[in-house]
């Protein structure tokens, strides 16, 4: 079933899994928060054997919490997503770098400037390591 683990499948699972949250997008943010809280609580056991899917879902939930201004919840989800994504894909993977960027922005907005700078520097080093071999082979 190797065809079930690609980026399109992960995006589809994220959309289906969070459909209850997106259905409430036009409703008060308290309703959206309830849907997000429920989705976040159900992730742990549901996708234990699919860490990349779990990382994608946590990243989506984290970004949504962030947009709602719920920084502690966003931090928890994005940190877990980053940990999972790093273990599965490594630090130079574009999805890993995207989560690092989102988490760095969140840290900055929270006033955690040292953490934001450290993460941004790590993301820069990882992306440079990823790009240098591509540039050298051209």
Secondary structure, 3 states (H helix, E strand, C coil): CHHHCCHHHHHHHHHHHCHHHHHCCCCCHHHHHHHHHHHHHHHHHHCCCCHHHHHHHHHHHHHHHHHCCCHHHHHHHHHHHHHHHHHHHCCCCHHHHHHHHHHHHHHHHHCCHHHHHHHHHHHHHHHHHHHHHHHHCC
